[in-house]
Amino acid sequence: VPSAAKAAGKVNKHVWDVRYNYVSPDCYKKLAITINGLVPGPTIHAVEGETVVVQVTNSLVTENVAIHWHGIRQIGTPWSDGTESVTQCAIQPGDTFVYQFVVDKAGTYMYHAHYGMQLGDGIYGMIRVKAAHKEPFSYSSEHEILLSDWYHKNAYEHAIDLSSEPFVWVGEPNSVLIQGRAFACNEPGTEAGQCKEPNRKCSPFSLNVRPGRTIRLRIGSLTALSTLSFEIEDHEMTVVEADGNYVEPFKVKHLYLYSGETYSVLIKTSPKKDRSRNYWMVAKVVSRESSTPSGLAILNYNFNPPLALPPTDPPVGPHWNDTSDRIDQSVAVKAHHAYLNPPPKKSDRTIILLNTQNKIDGKVRWSLNNVSLNLPHTPYLIALKENLSYVLDHKMPPDSYDVENYDIHSVPKNTEAHPSTGGLYRLKFNSIVDVILQNANTMTPNVSETHPWHLHGHDFWVLGYGRGKFNMATDTASYNLGNPIMKNSVPLHPYGWTALRFRADNPGVWAFHCHIEFHFFLGMAVVFEEGIDQVGELPDSIMGCGETKPFVKP
Ligand SMILES: O=C1O[C@H]([C@@H](O)CO)C(O)=C1O
């Protein structure tokens, strides 16, 4: 166990070059955006209390970039959150930007691009923050497994499709990647179970383990669209951490991951198992009826050849449409009894956000309470700190929708939805805020999608999940105020609601949005401001775009 005192103030420095590179994780050559040539990018290994410094040079020639540190709360450094248009101007080609922040809490975190839909082009990786205290479980080794989905089309083509008239939906991803790799058989068209030899040019990820050990897997999902079910053939997983918070351990056969979530699981490489063979790891798309083949990787027992294929067919995984099973797992994630940090019993304000797909000016958009966010050219953090009128003059979005009359089970009539560069909720500093995410029918009859919601700058308590329309009078009584897990990312299930509570105690401006890249692009986001007067002097390096040009000091 490293010492917290030693870690405090220690600088953990990284030099990154963001550049294009051809990669072919699934045997298809794609122009990807990489960090130092890699997809996924390098893992940041840190100890809680350390100061992480990442010097990012944008070598993309004609494209901007910004990098978000997903799950890191950025206490005292809101300008390092890396959210273009919210906390900074994008990093221009040829420029270098230095992110600096403290990793104050042990856990499994991630980073990814937060500019346009670049995430989908491969700019992501993991942050492993080691504990400086004893953890409530032990293991002999640990490994990162980052899950993603993969499109052969790039972010530019997706942007054109999604903003064209008629609307062109991006469709399902071509592949699911496990730690940046897919599975391809040497004999094309052969099913994984029948495959004799993997194609070595684009071979699957293989994780080497020794028998008879307890192994910690830090699993994260940064899909652009998909919800995944992760499973290891014949190996049960014990969930022990979620988004950097200790979980009261529970066992799963398959683990659902919504984009933006991380989990640590423990697996036992039981010596009773046949160690003369390898086992499949599978990441299957669920919650959408997808044509995407499952991502496959290999759990490689010492000393078998790393790419020796398991003699069995990969597990088929849960049915894509088993919403109950997914809700059950969401509800099962509770705070570890020795690490309880229960929420205040009451909140000061409740914001109910109705999630709808709408057609605005002939185009498909996503809205919250009928407001669909268009990101402004001037980042909110700078606009609010420097009192730039365009944000302050904007009409604030509503705290609720027409709860009485809105039918969440029907296609929206959406007479009022409008695009806005507002979307800004100003929260009283240190107040307790409840957010109720309310799902509804999309523009397709009898369809309600899954939305993975992510809050920047905070962990929130997950108070509950329910089906149908949230009822303020009765559903609040069902809240878990005893041992709710704290998270930064959480699913909103089809036709359901999810209730969150957080303390608005981190001075800054924070995005709260659906983590599906395409939905964020289509407006599915709001912005929270709290304690802007307590934010320190903004660094010049975040300025230079929109109305912030005058604030760049000579
Ligand atoms: O935004 C979306 O558009 C499609 C579909 O609703 C229209 O093609 C889809 O599945 C989304 O999530």
The ligand as an SDF file (V2000), in Angstrom:
LIG
                    3D

 12 12  0  0  0  0  0  0  0  0999 V2000
  -31.0720    9.1500  -32.3270 O   0  0  0  0  0  0  0  0  0  0  0  0
  -31.3940    8.0760  -32.7860 C   0  0  0  0  0  0  0  0  0  0  0  0
  -31.9540    7.9020  -34.0290 O   0  0  0  0  0  0  0  0  0  0  0  0
  -32.1600    6.4980  -34.2150 C   0  0  0  0  0  0  0  0  0  0  0  0
  -33.5800    6.2090  -34.5430 C   0  0  0  0  0  0  0  0  0  0  0  0
  -34.4250    6.6920  -33.5320 O   0  0  0  0  0  0  0  0  0  0  0  0
  -33.9880    6.8700  -35.8560 C   0  0  0  0  0  0  0  0  0  0  0  0
  -33.3210    6.2890  -36.9180 O   0  0  0  0  0  0  0  0  0  0  0  0
  -31.7560    5.8980  -32.9660 C   0  0  0  0  0  0  0  0  0  0  0  0
  -31.8440    4.6180  -32.7060 O   0  0  0  0  0  0  0  0  0  0  0  0
  -31.2830    6.8220  -32.1460 C   0  0  0  0  0  0  0  0  0  0  0  0
  -30.7890    6.6040  -30.9470 O   0  0  0  0  0  0  0  0  0  0  0  0
  1  2  2  0
  2  3  1  0
  2 11  1  0
  3  4  1  0
  4  5  1  0
  4  9  1  0
  5  6  1  0
  5  7  1  0
  7  8  1  0
  9 10  1  0
  9 11  2  0
 11 12  1  0
M  END
$$$$
